Amino acid sequence: MSLELYYWDGLQGRGEFVRLALEEARADYVEVVRGKSSEGLGTAAMMALMKSRDEPYPPFAPPFLKDGDLVIAQTANILFYLSPRLNLAPSVESLRYVANGLQLTIADMVTEAHDTHHPLASGLNYEDQKDAAKLRAHDFIDHRIPKFMSYFERVLKQNPAGDTFMVGDALSYVDLSMFQLIDGLLYAFPRALKRFGEHYPRLAALHDAVLVRPNIAAYLESGRRIEHNEACVFRHYPELDKAAT
Amino acid sequence: MSLELYYWDGLQGRGEFVRLALEEARADYVEVVRGKSSEGLGTAAMMALMKSRDEPYPPFAPPFLKDGDLVIAQTANILFYLSPRLNLAPSVESLRYVANGLQLTIADMVTEAHDTHHPLASGLNYEDQKDAAKLRAHDFIDHRIPKFMSYFERVLKQNPAGDTFMVGDALSYVDLSMFQLIDGLLYAFPRALKRFGEHYPRLAALHDAVLVRPNIAAYLESGRRIEHNEACVFRHYPELDKAAT
Protein backbone atom coordinates (compact mmCIF):
# COMPACT_ATOMS: atom_id res chain seq x y z
CA MET A 1 0.00 0.00 0.00
CA SER A 2 1.17 3.52 -0.77
CA LEU A 3 2.29 5.91 1.90
CA GLU A 4 -0.31 8.61 2.48
CA LEU A 5 0.95 12.14 3.09
CA TYR A 6 -1.52 14.55 4.67
CA TYR A 7 -0.84 18.25 4.30
CA TRP A 8 -2.67 21.40 3.30
CA ASP A 9 -2.97 21.96 -0.42
CA GLY A 10 -1.74 25.17 -2.03
CA LEU A 11 1.41 25.74 -0.01
CA GLN A 12 4.82 24.21 0.55
CA GLY A 13 4.86 24.69 4.30
CA ARG A 14 6.19 21.99 6.58
CA GLY A 15 4.85 19.29 4.27
CA GLU A 16 7.51 20.21 1.73
CA PHE A 17 10.30 18.82 3.90
CA VAL A 18 8.61 15.41 3.70
CA ARG A 19 7.81 15.76 0.00
CA LEU A 20 11.45 16.41 -0.90
CA ALA A 21 12.52 13.17 0.78
CA LEU A 22 9.74 11.18 -0.91
CA GLU A 23 10.58 12.73 -4.29
CA GLU A 24 14.35 12.20 -4.00
CA ALA A 25 13.66 8.54 -3.27
CA ARG A 26 10.96 8.32 -5.95
CA ALA A 27 8.74 6.76 -3.33
CA ASP A 28 5.20 5.70 -4.05
CA TYR A 29 2.99 8.11 -2.10
CA VAL A 30 -0.43 9.67 -2.23
CA GLU A 31 -0.92 13.37 -1.53
CA VAL A 32 -4.23 12.80 0.21
CA VAL A 33 -5.59 16.36 0.22
CA ARG A 34 -5.08 16.70 -3.53
CA GLY A 35 -7.16 13.60 -4.22
CA LYS A 36 -10.84 13.41 -5.10
CA SER A 37 -13.46 13.36 -2.39
CA SER A 38 -15.31 10.73 -4.45
CA GLU A 39 -12.33 8.48 -3.71
CA GLY A 40 -12.35 9.27 0.01
CA LEU A 41 -9.54 11.79 -0.35
CA GLY A 42 -9.40 15.59 -0.22
CA THR A 43 -9.23 18.08 2.64
CA ALA A 44 -12.34 16.61 4.27
CA ALA A 45 -10.56 13.26 4.61
CA MET A 46 -7.65 14.96 6.37
CA MET A 47 -9.92 16.89 8.71
CA ALA A 48 -11.93 13.76 9.50
CA LEU A 49 -8.80 11.94 10.62
CA MET A 50 -7.61 14.89 12.71
CA LYS A 51 -10.96 15.45 14.37
CA SER A 52 -11.85 11.79 14.76
CA ARG A 53 -13.34 10.87 18.12
CA ASP A 54 -12.16 7.27 18.03
CA GLU A 55 -8.86 7.26 16.14
CA PRO A 56 -6.09 6.13 18.50
CA TYR A 57 -3.47 8.87 18.76
CA PRO A 58 -4.93 11.39 16.32
CA PRO A 59 -2.44 13.99 15.03
CA PHE A 60 -2.50 17.58 16.30
CA ALA A 61 -1.73 19.17 12.94
CA PRO A 62 -0.50 18.41 9.42
CA PRO A 63 1.81 17.21 8.09
CA PHE A 64 1.22 13.64 9.11
CA LEU A 65 1.83 10.35 7.40
CA LYS A 66 -0.27 7.24 7.30
CA ASP A 67 1.55 3.98 6.76
CA GLY A 68 -1.06 1.26 6.96
CA ASP A 69 -2.74 1.75 10.33
CA LEU A 70 0.05 3.81 11.79
CA VAL A 71 -0.41 7.59 11.85
CA ILE A 72 2.83 9.49 12.35
CA ALA A 73 2.78 13.19 13.21
CA GLN A 74 5.39 15.95 13.20
CA THR A 75 7.72 16.64 10.28
CA ALA A 76 10.99 15.56 11.93
CA ASN A 77 9.35 12.42 13.27
CA ILE A 78 7.95 11.48 9.85
CA LEU A 79 11.41 11.88 8.34
CA PHE A 80 13.08 9.92 11.13
CA TYR A 81 10.60 7.11 10.58
CA LEU A 82 10.71 7.11 6.77
CA SER A 83 14.35 7.80 6.05
CA PRO A 84 15.82 4.29 6.48
CA ARG A 85 13.27 2.97 4.01
CA LEU A 86 13.99 5.82 1.58
CA ASN A 87 17.72 5.23 1.90
CA LEU A 88 18.03 8.77 3.24
CA ALA A 89 19.15 7.98 6.79
CA PRO A 90 22.78 7.78 7.88
CA SER A 91 23.89 4.16 7.75
CA VAL A 92 25.63 4.44 11.13
CA GLU A 93 22.94 4.01 13.79
CA SER A 94 24.28 6.66 16.20
CA LEU A 95 24.36 9.23 13.40
CA ARG A 96 20.58 8.90 13.06
CA TYR A 97 20.28 10.75 16.35
CA VAL A 98 22.70 13.36 15.11
CA ALA A 99 20.52 13.74 12.02
CA ASN A 100 17.38 14.03 14.13
CA GLY A 101 18.99 16.68 16.34
CA LEU A 102 19.93 18.72 13.28
CA GLN A 103 16.49 18.25 11.76
CA LEU A 104 14.88 19.56 14.96
CA THR A 105 17.17 22.58 14.88
CA ILE A 106 16.06 23.21 11.30
CA ALA A 107 12.46 22.88 12.55
CA ASP A 108 13.13 25.46 15.25
CA MET A 109 14.36 27.89 12.62
CA VAL A 110 11.32 27.20 10.46
CA THR A 111 9.09 28.13 13.40
CA GLU A 112 11.05 31.34 13.89
CA ALA A 113 10.70 32.11 10.17
CA HIS A 114 6.94 31.66 10.54
CA ASP A 115 6.82 33.89 13.57
CA THR A 116 8.44 36.77 11.68
CA HIS A 117 5.07 37.38 10.04
CA HIS A 118 2.95 36.13 12.96
CA PRO A 119 4.70 37.24 16.15
CA LEU A 120 1.58 37.96 18.21
CA ALA A 121 -0.95 35.30 17.28
CA SER A 122 -1.08 32.63 14.60
CA GLY A 123 -4.85 33.14 14.43
CA LEU A 124 -4.64 36.86 13.65
CA ASN A 125 -4.07 38.18 10.14
CA TYR A 126 -0.63 39.46 9.20
CA GLU A 127 -2.11 42.89 8.55
CA ASP A 128 -3.17 43.10 12.19
CA GLN A 129 0.34 42.50 13.52
CA LYS A 130 2.47 44.23 10.92
CA ASP A 131 4.37 46.53 13.28
CA ALA A 132 5.32 43.70 15.59
CA ALA A 133 6.18 41.58 12.54
CA LYS A 134 8.63 44.20 11.37
CA LEU A 135 10.42 44.21 14.71
CA ARG A 136 10.58 40.42 14.85
CA ALA A 137 11.63 40.06 11.22
CA HIS A 138 14.46 42.54 11.60
CA ASP A 139 15.66 40.79 14.73
CA PHE A 140 15.48 37.52 12.79
CA ILE A 141 17.65 39.01 10.03
CA ASP A 142 20.14 40.69 12.35
CA HIS A 143 20.51 37.99 14.97
CA ARG A 144 18.79 34.70 14.28
CA ILE A 145 19.77 34.03 10.65
CA PRO A 146 23.46 34.61 11.45
CA LYS A 147 23.24 32.51 14.61
CA PHE A 148 21.54 29.53 12.95
CA MET A 149 23.39 29.70 9.64
CA SER A 150 26.85 30.14 11.09
CA TYR A 151 26.04 27.10 13.23
CA PHE A 152 24.91 25.00 10.27
CA GLU A 153 27.96 26.15 8.27
CA ARG A 154 30.15 25.01 11.16
CA VAL A 155 28.43 21.61 11.23
CA LEU A 156 29.38 21.16 7.58
CA LYS A 157 32.91 22.38 8.15
CA GLN A 158 33.42 20.06 11.14
CA ASN A 159 31.85 16.99 9.58
CA PRO A 160 34.65 14.42 9.91
CA ALA A 161 33.54 12.88 6.61
CA GLY A 162 33.99 16.16 4.69
CA ASP A 163 31.92 19.27 4.15
CA THR A 164 29.59 18.04 1.40
CA PHE A 165 26.80 16.62 3.55
CA MET A 166 25.36 17.64 6.91
CA VAL A 167 25.78 14.17 8.42
CA GLY A 168 28.26 11.49 7.37
CA ASP A 169 29.49 10.93 3.83
CA ALA A 170 26.22 10.54 1.93
CA LEU A 171 23.05 12.46 1.22
CA SER A 172 20.45 12.31 4.01
CA TYR A 173 17.06 13.89 4.50
CA VAL A 174 18.79 16.58 6.57
CA ASP A 175 20.52 17.88 3.42
CA LEU A 176 17.19 18.06 1.61
CA SER A 177 15.64 19.94 4.53
CA MET A 178 18.62 22.28 4.71
CA PHE A 179 18.09 23.01 1.01
CA GLN A 180 14.43 23.75 1.63
CA LEU A 181 15.16 26.02 4.59
CA ILE A 182 17.66 28.05 2.56
CA ASP A 183 15.34 28.07 -0.45
CA GLY A 184 12.48 29.40 1.67
CA LEU A 185 14.63 32.10 3.25
CA LEU A 186 15.97 33.15 -0.17
CA TYR A 187 12.38 33.64 -1.26
CA ALA A 188 11.20 35.43 1.88
CA PHE A 189 14.24 37.62 2.54
CA PRO A 190 16.15 38.20 -0.70
CA ARG A 191 17.78 41.40 0.53
CA ALA A 192 18.88 39.85 3.81
CA LEU A 193 20.33 36.83 2.00
CA LYS A 194 22.00 38.73 -0.80
CA ARG A 195 25.48 37.74 0.35
CA PHE A 196 24.48 34.31 1.61
CA GLY A 197 27.00 32.43 -0.54
CA GLU A 198 29.80 34.70 0.60
CA HIS A 199 29.00 34.25 4.29
CA TYR A 200 28.09 30.57 4.17
CA PRO A 201 29.91 29.04 1.20
CA ARG A 202 29.43 25.41 2.26
CA LEU A 203 25.70 25.84 2.81
CA ALA A 204 25.35 27.60 -0.53
CA ALA A 205 27.20 24.73 -2.22
CA LEU A 206 24.92 22.21 -0.50
CA HIS A 207 21.86 24.15 -1.67
CA ASP A 208 23.13 24.23 -5.25
CA ALA A 209 24.05 20.54 -5.21
CA VAL A 210 20.58 19.51 -4.05
CA LEU A 211 18.99 21.73 -6.68
CA VAL A 212 20.55 19.76 -9.53
CA ARG A 213 19.99 16.26 -8.21
CA PRO A 214 18.01 14.62 -11.00
CA ASN A 215 14.99 13.58 -8.93
CA ILE A 216 14.83 16.90 -7.12
CA ALA A 217 15.25 18.90 -10.34
CA ALA A 218 12.49 16.85 -11.97
CA TYR A 219 10.23 17.42 -8.98
CA LEU A 220 10.87 21.16 -8.84
CA GLU A 221 9.88 21.45 -12.51
CA SER A 222 6.82 19.27 -12.10
CA GLY A 223 3.32 20.45 -11.32
CA ARG A 224 3.63 18.78 -7.94
CA ARG A 225 5.93 21.50 -6.61
CA ILE A 226 3.79 24.40 -5.47
CA GLU A 227 5.36 27.83 -5.90
CA HIS A 228 6.42 29.79 -2.85
CA ASN A 229 3.55 31.99 -1.76
CA GLU A 230 2.15 34.00 1.11
CA ALA A 231 0.14 31.15 2.60
CA CYS A 232 3.39 29.40 3.55
CA VAL A 233 5.80 29.55 6.44
CA PHE A 234 8.18 31.47 4.16
CA ARG A 235 6.45 34.64 3.00
CA HIS A 236 7.87 37.49 1.02
CA TYR A 237 6.62 40.73 2.48
CA PRO A 238 9.06 43.40 1.22
CA GLU A 239 8.50 45.53 4.31
CA LEU A 240 9.87 42.74 6.53
CA ASP A 241 13.03 42.28 4.48
CA LYS A 242 16.16 44.38 4.74
CA ALA A 243 19.88 44.09 4.11
CA ALA A 244 21.77 42.14 6.77
CA THR A 245 23.86 44.33 9.04
CA MET B 1 30.45 5.82 32.32
CA SER B 2 27.70 8.13 33.51
CA LEU B 3 25.46 9.99 31.15
CA GLU B 4 26.33 13.67 31.06
CA LEU B 5 23.46 16.15 30.87
CA TYR B 6 24.35 19.65 29.73
CA TYR B 7 21.93 22.43 30.57
CA TRP B 8 21.98 25.91 32.07
CA ASP B 9 22.08 26.03 35.84
CA GLY B 10 19.47 27.95 37.83
CA LEU B 11 16.38 27.13 35.79
CA GLN B 12 14.17 24.20 34.91
CA GLY B 13 13.76 25.09 31.25
CA ARG B 14 13.87 22.42 28.59
CA GLY B 15 16.47 20.47 30.56
CA GLU B 16 13.80 19.59 33.09
CA PHE B 17 12.01 17.31 30.65
CA VAL B 18 15.17 15.20 30.45
CA ARG B 19 15.83 15.39 34.20
CA LEU B 20 12.39 14.02 35.03
CA ALA B 21 13.02 10.94 32.89
CA LEU B 22 16.47 10.40 34.38
CA GLU B 23 15.10 10.85 37.91
CA GLU B 24 12.10 8.56 37.41
CA ALA B 25 14.50 5.86 36.21
CA ARG B 26 17.04 6.67 38.94
CA ALA B 27 19.63 6.79 36.21
CA ASP B 28 23.25 7.54 36.92
CA TYR B 29 23.89 10.97 35.40
CA VAL B 30 26.09 14.00 35.86
CA GLU B 31 24.65 17.51 35.68
CA VAL B 32 27.73 18.92 34.02
CA VAL B 33 27.12 22.62 34.55
CA ARG B 34 26.63 22.18 38.28
CA GLY B 35 30.00 20.44 38.64
CA LYS B 36 33.30 22.01 39.60
CA SER B 37 35.51 23.65 37.01
CA SER B 38 38.48 22.05 38.76
CA GLU B 39 37.02 18.73 37.63
CA GLY B 40 36.51 19.90 34.07
CA LEU B 41 32.82 20.61 34.65
CA GLY B 42 30.78 23.82 35.02
CA THR B 43 29.31 26.26 32.51
CA ALA B 44 32.69 26.77 30.84
CA ALA B 45 32.81 23.05 29.97
CA MET B 46 29.39 23.30 28.35
CA MET B 47 30.30 26.39 26.37
CA ALA B 48 33.57 24.83 25.24
CA LEU B 49 31.73 21.87 23.78
CA MET B 50 29.14 24.08 22.07
CA LYS B 51 31.71 26.47 20.64
CA SER B 52 34.31 23.82 19.79
CA ARG B 53 35.92 24.25 16.39
CA ASP B 54 36.70 20.57 15.94
CA GLU B 55 33.91 18.64 17.69
CA PRO B 56 32.00 16.62 15.09
CA TYR B 57 28.34 17.67 15.11
CA PRO B 58 28.45 20.26 17.91
CA PRO B 59 25.04 21.05 19.45
CA PHE B 60 23.25 24.32 18.68
CA ALA B 61 21.90 24.85 22.19
CA PRO B 62 21.36 23.11 25.52
CA PRO B 63 20.01 20.74 26.61
CA PHE B 64 22.26 18.13 25.13
CA LEU B 65 23.43 14.77 26.35
CA LYS B 66 26.82 13.15 26.11
CA ASP B 67 26.89 9.38 26.13
CA GLY B 68 30.48 8.35 25.65
CA ASP B 69 31.60 10.07 22.45
CA LEU B 70 28.09 10.66 21.16
CA VAL B 71 26.60 14.13 21.65
CA ILE B 72 22.82 14.21 21.30
CA ALA B 73 20.99 17.52 20.94
CA GLN B 74 17.34 18.57 21.23
CA THR B 75 15.08 17.60 24.13
CA ALA B 76 12.74 15.27 22.25
CA ASN B 77 15.68 13.58 20.55
CA ILE B 78 17.48 13.01 23.85
CA LEU B 79 14.34 11.41 25.27
CA PHE B 80 13.77 9.29 22.18
CA TYR B 81 17.34 8.04 22.44
CA LEU B 82 17.39 7.47 26.19
CA SER B 83 13.92 6.16 26.88
CA PRO B 84 14.40 2.47 25.91
CA ARG B 85 17.35 2.27 28.28
CA LEU B 86 15.39 4.03 31.04
CA ASN B 87 12.45 1.70 30.51
CA LEU B 88 10.35 4.76 29.66
CA ALA B 89 9.65 4.02 25.99
CA PRO B 90 6.57 2.18 24.76
CA SER B 91 7.41 -1.49 24.36
CA VAL B 92 5.64 -1.66 20.98
CA GLU B 93 8.09 -0.31 18.40
CA SER B 94 5.53 1.61 16.32
CA LEU B 95 4.29 3.39 19.44
CA ARG B 96 7.72 4.94 19.86
CA TYR B 97 6.94 7.12 16.86
CA VAL B 98 3.58 7.98 18.37
CA ALA B 99 5.40 8.96 21.55
CA ASN B 100 7.89 11.07 19.62
CA GLY B 101 5.08 12.83 17.74
CA LEU B 102 3.37 13.70 21.01
CA GLN B 103 6.65 14.82 22.58
CA LEU B 104 7.27 17.16 19.65
CA THR B 105 3.79 18.60 20.06
CA ILE B 106 4.56 19.20 23.73
CA ALA B 107 7.80 20.88 22.58
CA ASP B 108 5.81 23.13 20.24
CA MET B 109 3.64 24.24 23.13
CA VAL B 110 6.71 24.87 25.29
CA THR B 111 8.06 27.18 22.57
CA GLU B 112 4.75 29.02 22.46
CA ALA B 113 4.79 29.36 26.26
CA HIS B 114 8.26 30.89 25.97
CA ASP B 115 7.14 33.27 23.27
CA THR B 116 4.36 34.68 25.48
CA HIS B 117 7.05 36.65 27.31
CA HIS B 118 9.40 37.04 24.33
CA PRO B 119 7.21 37.54 21.25
CA LEU B 120 9.48 40.00 19.43
CA ALA B 121 13.03 38.86 20.10
CA SER B 122 14.57 36.27 22.38
CA GLY B 123 17.58 38.54 22.76
CA LEU B 124 15.58 41.53 24.04
CA ASN B 125 14.56 41.91 27.68
CA TYR B 126 11.00 41.14 28.62
CA GLU B 127 10.59 44.74 29.80
CA ASP B 128 11.27 45.95 26.27
CA GLN B 129 8.46 43.86 24.74
CA LYS B 130 5.86 43.93 27.48
CA ASP B 131 2.97 45.26 25.39
CA ALA B 132 3.47 42.68 22.67
CA ALA B 133 3.89 40.02 25.35
CA LYS B 134 0.52 40.86 26.80
CA LEU B 135 -1.17 40.43 23.42
CA ARG B 136 0.58 37.16 22.74
CA ALA B 137 -0.02 35.81 26.26
CA HIS B 138 -3.72 36.58 26.13
CA ASP B 139 -4.00 34.90 22.74
CA PHE B 140 -2.15 31.94 24.23
CA ILE B 141 -4.66 31.77 27.09
CA ASP B 142 -7.74 32.28 24.93
CA HIS B 143 -6.81 30.13 21.95
CA ARG B 144 -3.65 28.09 22.25
CA ILE B 145 -4.03 26.54 25.71
CA PRO B 146 -7.55 25.30 24.86
CA LYS B 147 -6.42 24.02 21.47
CA PHE B 148 -3.41 22.10 22.75
CA MET B 149 -4.97 20.89 25.98
CA SER B 150 -8.24 19.71 24.48
CA TYR B 151 -6.10 17.80 21.98
CA PHE B 152 -3.97 16.16 24.68
CA GLU B 153 -7.10 15.35 26.70
CA ARG B 154 -8.54 13.68 23.61
CA VAL B 155 -5.36 11.64 23.12
CA LEU B 156 -5.81 10.29 26.64
CA LYS B 157 -9.49 9.65 26.11
CA GLN B 158 -8.90 7.83 22.83
CA ASN B 159 -5.94 5.77 23.99
CA PRO B 160 -7.09 2.22 23.22
CA ALA B 161 -5.24 0.99 26.33
CA GLY B 162 -7.19 3.31 28.66
CA ASP B 163 -6.93 6.94 29.71
CA THR B 164 -4.20 6.68 32.33
CA PHE B 165 -1.16 7.14 30.11
CA MET B 166 -0.54 9.20 26.98
CA VAL B 167 0.77 6.21 24.99
CA GLY B 168 -0.01 2.55 25.58
CA ASP B 169 -0.66 0.98 28.97
CA ALA B 170 2.42 2.01 30.91
CA LEU B 171 4.25 5.14 31.98
CA SER B 172 6.46 6.67 29.30
CA TYR B 173 8.60 9.79 29.15
CA VAL B 174 5.69 11.52 27.41
CA ASP B 175 3.65 11.34 30.64
CA LEU B 176 6.51 12.91 32.57
CA SER B 177 6.81 15.68 30.00
CA MET B 178 3.05 16.23 30.02
CA PHE B 179 3.27 16.61 33.80
CA GLN B 180 6.07 19.16 33.43
CA LEU B 181 4.19 21.14 30.80
CA ILE B 182 1.09 21.35 32.98
CA ASP B 183 3.18 22.12 36.05
CA GLY B 184 4.92 24.96 34.24
CA LEU B 185 1.66 26.42 32.97
CA LEU B 186 0.09 26.20 36.45
CA TYR B 187 3.01 28.25 37.72
CA ALA B 188 3.01 30.79 34.89
CA PHE B 189 -0.72 31.24 34.41
CA PRO B 190 -2.55 30.33 37.65
CA ARG B 191 -5.59 32.43 36.80
CA ALA B 192 -5.92 31.00 33.30
CA LEU B 193 -5.60 27.45 34.64
CA LYS B 194 -7.89 27.88 37.62
CA ARG B 195 -10.45 25.44 36.23
CA PHE B 196 -7.92 23.17 34.54
CA GLY B 197 -9.09 20.03 36.32
CA GLU B 198 -12.68 20.72 35.39
CA HIS B 199 -11.91 21.23 31.70
CA TYR B 200 -9.27 18.54 31.34
CA PRO B 201 -9.96 15.90 34.01
CA ARG B 202 -7.76 13.18 32.49
CA LEU B 203 -4.78 15.49 32.13
CA ALA B 204 -5.25 16.71 35.70
CA ALA B 205 -5.35 13.10 36.91
CA LEU B 206 -2.18 12.32 34.95
CA HIS B 207 -0.45 15.35 36.48
CA ASP B 208 -1.46 14.29 39.99
CA ALA B 209 -0.42 10.69 39.40
CA VAL B 210 3.07 11.68 38.25
CA LEU B 211 3.42 14.02 41.23
CA VAL B 212 3.16 11.17 43.72
CA ARG B 213 5.34 8.63 41.96
CA PRO B 214 8.00 7.83 44.56
CA ASN B 215 11.05 8.73 42.47
CA ILE B 216 9.46 11.89 41.14
CA ALA B 217 8.20 12.96 44.58
CA ALA B 218 11.68 12.37 46.03
CA TYR B 219 13.24 14.38 43.22
CA LEU B 220 10.82 17.28 43.57
CA GLU B 221 11.65 17.53 47.26
CA SER B 222 15.38 17.25 46.68
CA GLY B 223 17.79 20.11 46.22
CA ARG B 224 18.25 18.99 42.62
CA ARG B 225 14.84 20.37 41.60
CA ILE B 226 15.20 24.07 40.93
CA GLU B 227 12.16 26.17 41.78
CA HIS B 228 10.13 27.72 38.98
CA ASN B 229 11.50 31.18 38.32
CA GLU B 230 11.60 33.99 35.79
CA ALA B 231 14.69 32.75 34.01
CA CYS B 232 12.72 29.77 32.73
CA VAL B 233 10.45 29.09 29.79
CA PHE B 234 7.52 29.23 32.21
CA ARG B 235 7.49 32.66 33.84
CA HIS B 236 4.91 34.11 36.15
CA TYR B 237 4.32 37.71 35.18
CA PRO B 238 0.93 38.60 36.70
CA GLU B 239 0.23 41.12 33.95
CA LEU B 240 0.36 38.35 31.34
CA ASP B 241 -2.07 36.11 33.20
CA LYS B 242 -5.85 36.37 33.10
CA ALA B 243 -8.89 34.19 33.56
CA ALA B 244 -9.66 31.93 30.60
CA THR B 245 -12.66 33.05 28.58
Interface residues (C-beta under 8 A of the other chain):
Chain A: S52 R53 D54 E55 P56 Y57 P58 P59 F60 A61 F64 L70 V71 I72 A73 Q74 A76 N77 F80 Y81 S94 Y97 V98 N100 G101 L102 L104 T105 D108 T111 D115 P119 L120 A121 S122 G123 L124 A132 L135 R136 D139 H143 F148 Y151 R154 V155 Q158 N159 P160 V167
Chain B: S52 R53 D54 E55 P56 Y57 P58 P59 F60 A61 F64 L70 V71 I72 A73 Q74 A76 N77 F80 Y81 S94 Y97 V98 N100 G101 L102 L104 T105 D108 T111 D115 P119 L120 A121 G123 L124 A132 L135 R136 D139 H143 R144 F148 Y151 R154 V155 Q158 N159 P160 V167
